[in-house]
Amino acid sequence: MITHLRGRLIEKNPTHLVIECAGVGYAVKISLNTYATLSSDENIFIYTHQIFREDAQILFGFHSIEEREMFNHLISVSGIGPNTAILMLSALSPEEIAHAIQTEDVKTIKSIKGIGAKTAERVIIDLRDKVVKMEFTSNNIFTQNNTKRFEALTALIALGFDKKIAEKALDKVAASEEDTVEVLIREALKIL
């Protein structure tokens, strides 16, 4: 089982990376959370989880141990596979998912594309006791229930802006609850 990779970043996309370790290139599927936290440094360290199938061996990558732990919890729920778990971790941070589970917030979990009401309820029932034990020590760039900021930051990164510079611009934007993601992006672009 491959638990982490340290090597040279060859390719970086919002959905996957290619990391060269000792002359071997590893394709690693990642979440948008992980993509947003990666710097443009050539050297990289990433935690991984390896899935074995009849037709493939797939590596999933995570910027923190907490994200990998949440991934493992999510794939333990009936009806949630690794691709759905990565999609969930792209839509919400591990802290936000844990908070939604602890507060039994079906609406937040159901807001993730591909997750219905029954699956959201199953996630809450199956993981309620497990996420209470989780500790989040990583310095996550997203705050609880702040998906608009997450979407705006992801869009700015996709446009080619550095993560830290985009974060600072979003911090300067005086956002209200009514502002849309588009408004946040427009205001941040004025600062950038």
C-alpha positions as CSV (number, residue, x, y, z in Angstrom):
1,M,0.0,0.0,0.0
2,I,1.4,3.4,-1.0
3,T,0.7,5.8,1.9
4,H,2.5,8.9,0.6
5,L,4.6,10.3,-2.2
6,R,7.5,12.7,-2.1
7,G,8.9,13.7,-5.5
8,R,8.8,16.1,-8.4
9,L,5.5,17.6,-9.5
10,I,5.3,17.0,-13.3
11,E,1.7,17.8,-14.0
12,K,-0.9,19.7,-11.9
13,N,-4.6,19.8,-12.8
14,P,-7.7,20.4,-10.6
15,T,-8.6,16.7,-10.7
16,H,-5.2,15.0,-10.8
17,L,-1.4,15.2,-10.4
18,V,1.5,13.4,-11.9
19,I,4.4,13.0,-9.4
20,E,7.8,11.6,-10.4
21,C,9.4,9.5,-7.6
22,A,12.7,7.8,-8.4
23,G,12.1,8.0,-12.2
24,V,8.5,6.6,-11.9
25,G,5.5,8.9,-12.7
26,Y,2.5,8.3,-10.5
27,A,-1.0,9.6,-11.5
28,V,-2.8,10.7,-8.4
29,K,-6.5,11.8,-8.3
30,I,-7.1,14.8,-6.0
31,S,-9.9,17.0,-4.7
32,L,-10.2,20.7,-5.3
33,N,-9.3,21.3,-1.7
34,T,-6.0,19.6,-2.2
35,Y,-5.5,21.4,-5.6
36,A,-6.1,24.8,-3.9
37,T,-3.6,24.1,-1.2
38,L,-0.7,23.0,-3.5
39,S,2.0,25.5,-4.1
40,S,3.7,25.8,-7.5
41,D,6.9,24.3,-6.0
42,E,8.5,21.5,-8.0
43,N,9.1,19.3,-5.0
44,I,5.9,17.9,-3.4
45,F,4.8,15.7,-0.5
46,I,1.3,14.2,-0.6
47,Y,-0.6,11.6,1.4
48,T,-2.2,8.9,-0.6
49,H,-4.7,6.1,-0.5
50,Q,-4.4,3.3,-3.0
51,I,-7.5,1.5,-4.3
52,F,-7.1,-1.9,-6.0
53,R,-9.6,-3.0,-8.6
54,E,-9.6,-5.9,-11.1
55,D,-8.8,-3.5,-14.0
56,A,-6.8,-0.8,-12.2
57,Q,-4.8,0.5,-9.3
58,I,-5.8,4.0,-8.4
59,L,-4.0,6.5,-6.2
60,F,-6.0,9.2,-4.4
61,G,-4.0,12.2,-3.0
62,F,-4.6,14.5,0.0
63,H,-2.8,17.6,1.3
64,S,-3.4,16.5,4.9
65,I,-3.8,13.4,7.1
66,E,-7.3,14.8,8.1
67,E,-8.5,14.9,4.5
68,R,-7.3,11.3,4.0
69,E,-9.0,10.2,7.2
70,M,-12.3,11.8,6.1
71,F,-11.9,10.1,2.7
72,N,-11.5,6.7,4.4
73,H,-14.6,7.4,6.6
74,L,-16.6,8.4,3.5
75,I,-15.8,5.3,1.4
76,S,-16.8,3.1,4.4
77,V,-20.4,4.3,3.9
78,S,-22.5,2.0,1.7
79,G,-23.2,3.7,-1.6
80,I,-20.2,6.1,-1.6
81,G,-17.2,5.1,-3.7
82,P,-13.8,6.7,-3.9
83,N,-14.9,9.0,-6.8
84,T,-17.9,10.2,-4.9
85,A,-15.8,10.8,-1.8
86,I,-13.3,12.9,-3.8
87,L,-16.3,14.9,-5.2
88,M,-17.5,15.5,-1.6
89,L,-14.1,16.6,-0.5
90,S,-14.0,18.9,-3.5
91,A,-17.3,20.6,-2.6
92,L,-16.6,20.8,1.2
93,S,-13.5,20.8,3.4
94,P,-13.1,17.8,5.8
95,E,-14.0,20.2,8.6
96,E,-17.2,21.3,6.9
97,I,-18.2,17.7,6.3
98,A,-17.5,16.7,9.9
99,H,-19.5,19.8,11.1
100,A,-22.4,18.8,8.9
101,I,-22.4,15.3,10.2
102,Q,-22.2,16.3,13.8
103,T,-25.0,18.8,13.5
104,E,-27.0,16.4,11.3
105,D,-27.2,18.9,8.5
106,V,-28.7,16.8,5.7
107,K,-29.2,19.9,3.5
108,T,-25.4,20.7,3.4
109,I,-24.4,17.1,2.5
110,K,-27.3,16.8,0.0
111,S,-26.1,20.0,-1.7
112,I,-23.1,18.0,-3.1
113,K,-23.7,16.9,-6.7
114,G,-24.7,13.2,-6.8
115,I,-25.7,12.9,-3.1
116,G,-29.4,12.4,-2.5
117,A,-31.3,12.7,0.7
118,K,-31.0,8.9,1.6
119,T,-27.3,8.9,1.0
120,A,-26.8,12.1,3.1
121,E,-28.8,10.5,5.9
122,R,-26.7,7.3,5.7
123,V,-23.5,9.4,5.9
124,I,-24.7,11.1,9.0
125,I,-25.9,7.8,10.7
126,D,-22.8,5.8,9.8
127,L,-20.2,8.5,10.6
128,R,-21.7,10.4,13.5
129,D,-19.6,8.6,16.1
130,K,-16.4,8.5,14.0
131,V,-16.1,12.2,13.1
132,V,-16.5,13.2,16.8
133,K,-13.1,11.6,17.4
134,M,-11.4,13.4,14.5
135,E,-9.1,16.3,15.3
136,F,-8.4,19.0,12.7
137,T,-5.0,20.5,13.1
138,S,-4.3,21.6,9.6
139,N,-4.5,25.3,8.7
140,N,-7.4,25.1,6.3
141,I,-8.0,28.1,4.1
142,F,-11.8,27.6,4.3
143,T,-14.0,28.4,7.2
144,Q,-17.1,26.6,8.2
145,N,-20.2,27.1,6.0
146,N,-18.2,29.3,3.6
147,T,-18.7,27.5,0.4
148,K,-19.1,30.8,-1.6
149,R,-15.6,31.8,-0.6
150,F,-14.3,28.3,-1.5
151,E,-15.9,28.5,-4.9
152,A,-14.6,32.0,-5.6
153,L,-11.1,30.9,-4.5
154,T,-11.2,27.8,-6.6
155,A,-12.2,29.9,-9.6
156,L,-9.4,32.4,-9.1
157,I,-6.9,29.6,-8.8
158,A,-8.3,28.1,-12.0
159,L,-7.8,31.5,-13.7
160,G,-4.1,31.2,-12.8
161,F,-3.7,33.3,-9.7
162,D,-1.5,32.2,-6.9
163,K,-3.5,30.7,-4.0
164,K,-2.0,33.0,-1.3
165,I,-2.5,36.1,-3.4
166,A,-6.1,35.1,-4.2
167,E,-6.8,34.4,-0.5
168,K,-5.5,37.9,0.4
169,A,-7.7,39.5,-2.2
170,L,-10.8,37.6,-1.0
171,D,-10.0,38.6,2.6
172,K,-10.0,42.3,1.5
173,V,-13.4,41.9,-0.2
174,A,-16.2,43.1,2.1
175,A,-18.6,40.3,1.5
176,S,-22.1,40.1,2.8
177,E,-24.3,37.0,3.1
178,E,-26.3,38.0,-0.1
179,D,-23.2,38.3,-2.3
180,T,-23.0,35.6,-5.0
181,V,-19.8,33.8,-6.0
182,E,-19.6,35.9,-9.1
183,V,-19.7,39.1,-7.1
184,L,-16.9,37.8,-4.8
185,I,-14.8,36.9,-7.9
186,R,-15.4,40.3,-9.6
187,E,-14.5,42.2,-6.4
188,A,-11.3,40.1,-5.9
189,L,-10.3,40.7,-9.5
190,K,-10.5,44.4,-9.0
191,I,-7.9,44.0,-6.2
192,L,-5.7,41.6,-8.1
